[in-house]
Amino acid sequence: MYYKRIVYLSILFVLISLDIHPDAHIIPLKNAHSHNDYLRKQPLLEALSYGFCSVEADIHIVNGDLLVAHDLHQCKPDKNLINLYLKPLFKYIKENSGNVFSVPSEFWLLIDIKSEPESTYALLKEQLKPYTPYLTYIENGKKVNGAVTVVISGNVPRETIKNEKQRYVFIDGRLGDLDNNPPTDLVPWISNSWSSIFSWSGKGKMPEQDLVKLREIVSRAHQQGRKVRFWGAPQTQECWEILYNVGVDLINTDFPKRLAEFLKDKMRKSIS
């Protein structure tokens, strides 16, 4: 067993060191969350090329379709959820024998509902139907893992989702859920705005009171079996160091290349 682990780590080190082109091989980065990557030239594909294991799309229901944009006035008919995310993502899965990457890894698709929750969710379920064989789902209280776990954020129709006997989505929780402690098979994540909790801007030393709060949030979430993510966190090396060291599961970024380099460097150091 020890020998196999050494061989695996040696291969992983070579792949990371060579920084092989994504078409040849991708190293999954389980801590990397691509925030609003639809704003970049190649939505989704850029995040996948760097090995991100979590991506995010904001959706609005417009004229019977789900359009991807942060604000309603930014919506364009050709930029919809199916074309920007669902089709390309599940094309990867089919090509990789049921996994997003050739190296199996969990993968999260965070969908942030910006429009009316019930009607938007109803249409989302319809658009997800062709891909349900590849989705993590709950049926009669039992969880079955798939290639992609869909998490709903924003205007969440929580009661509707909660009451479904068979469901293919999960809920993006907030800090209050640490007190309410809902089932982890319903709320696997805790996400929150960085600036609403912490005063630190990401430069210099993090104030002790902020660090204590951060550690407490991560500890409570992990005790309950949940992952932690903060949106709007400083995009600095200093901040990423602290988030990584404290155990924040999903580091939120608008700069995928920089975060990928940071996380690959951490992987190199862990096996050197």
Secondary structure, 3 states (H helix, E strand, C coil): CHHHHHHHHHHHHHHHHHCCCCCCCCCCEEEEEECCHHHCCCCCHHHHHCCEEEEEEEEEEECCEEEECCCHHHCCCCCEHHHHHHHHHHHHHHHCCCCCCCCCCCCEEEEEECCCHHHHHHHHHHHHHHHHHHECEEECCEEECCCEEEEEEECCCHHHHHCCCEECEEEEECCHHHHHCCCCCCCCEEEEECCCCCCCCCCCCCCHHHHHHHHHHHHHHHHCCCEEEEECCCCCHHHHHHHHHHCCCEEEECCHHHHHHHHHHHHHHHHC
